[in-house]
């Protein structure tokens, strides 16, 4: 370990040393936490579980964004997925007594490989 003459160091050098020590301590703790987590995950896996199963952490599932189901008749950049609050342009269209299918986005069916 290096010998430091703290009395001979300037305030700026002492502050830099303090920052370097804080970074070293944090890095050390992170490495040891990662090692512990790896060991615990291996033990849990050996027993047929995931670590999340054992400690009760819920894994949040994310839903893919919904595709456009309706498109504004004059501004193609405005779309609505059919979820959530209706946009005003869609509500105006319905209030005018028109059919929502007129605003439906056309979805092309894709053929699966091997189909003719």
C-alpha positions, 0 to 999 in steps of 0.5 A: 500500500502506498504511503501518503503524507497527508500533511504535505498534500494540498486541499485539492489533492486531498479532495481528489484522494477522497473522490478516488477512495469513494470510487474504489470503495463503491467498486469494491462493494459492487464487485462483491455484491455481483459475486454474491449474487452469482453464487446465490443464483447458481445455488437457486438454479441447482435447486430448480428455482430462480433467485427472484422466485426465492426472494419474492421479487416480482418480474414486471412484464412489459406489453408490446406497443399496440399497432395502429388500428385507425388512421386520421382520414386527412393526416396519415401521421395521426393514428390510434390503436383502439386502446385508451381514450378516443382521439377527438378526430375519431370521436368527431367521425363517430358523432357524425354518424359515420362508420369506424371501419372507414378509418381502419388501417389496412393490414396486409396478410402475410403468407407463412413460409411454405404456403402458396 
